[in-house]
Amino acid sequence: MEINDDKLFILDEPTNYMKAISNIDSEKWLEAMKSKMDYTYTNYVWTLVDSLEEIKPIRCEWVFKKKTSMNGNIQTYKARLIYKGYIQRQGVDFNETFSIVAMLKSISIFYSCIP
């Protein structure tokens, strides 16, 4: 539970899946989770495959947030699926990591050079 002093209201957000589906707003949380899963499937974020016996899958969990407007009214219910990558071991679960990072200035310069 988060208390926001500026707006004087309480954000009662579930801390796990079981609390979300037993919450009074469970339909809204389930819709947020469905929306996130649909997004990952349509954008090919990952592919569901059968796991190998010798490999232990990485666990995941849901994180829930209520997004509010400037006057404190709840606008949307957001759900994010996060993976517990911190339990991986280099050389066993992965060999290398790579993340693309670009500054907004760099992208602007790149596009300004295109005729």
PyMOL commands that set and color helices and strands:
alter all, ss='L'
color gray80, all
select helices_A, chain A and resi 17-21+26-42+85-87+104-112
alter helices_A, ss='H'
color red, helices_A
select strands_A, chain A and resi 2-4+9-11+60-68+74-83
alter strands_A, ss='S'
color yellow, strands_A
deselect
rebuild
show_as cartoon
